[in-house]
């Protein structure tokens, strides 16, 4: 849900992955990579949140040394993988009905 779309800014180089039961983005500045995973039934609220770390970009298989050998068929059909450099990954834990507010500069290194 975006109650105030004018308070949300997502740059063209950004990647946003939301995997939670309910997400409310009140205000967010995203100029990087943000991945949020939430426990079932937990409401995740972004309020005055900012992310400026990381960049994911497509890497063509034909440009790689092995030309995609060893990759799953679905990757070969697609023709590219994602080159992942940094970013923020957050796992939001809680029980059914909990609300978790994410605010400020969000920083957590994304595992490789």
QUIGI-V719675 format. One record per pair of residues at least 6 apart in sequence whose C-alpha atoms are under 6 Angstrom apart, sorted by the first residue. I is the first residue (numbers start at 1). J is the second residue. Records with the same first field share a line. If there is no record, write none. Layout:
I=J, J
This chain:
1=24
2=25
4=26
7=27
8=27, 28
9=29
10=30
11=31
14=31, 32, 33
15=33
16=34
17=35
18=36
19=37
20=37, 38
21=40, 41
22=43
23=43, 44, 45
24=45
25=45, 46
26=46, 47
27=47, 48
28=48, 49, 50
29=50
30=50, 51
31=51, 52
32=52, 53, 54, 55
33=54, 55, 87, 88
34=88, 89
35=89
36=89, 90, 91
37=91
38=91, 92
39=93
41=96, 97
42=96, 97, 98, 99
43=99
44=99, 100
45=101
46=101, 102
47=103
48=103, 104
49=103, 104
50=104, 105
51=106
53=87
54=85, 86, 87
55=85
56=83, 84
57=82, 83
58=81, 82, 83
59=80, 81, 82, 83
60=80
61=67, 68, 79, 80
86=110
87=109, 110
88=107, 108, 109, 110
89=108, 110
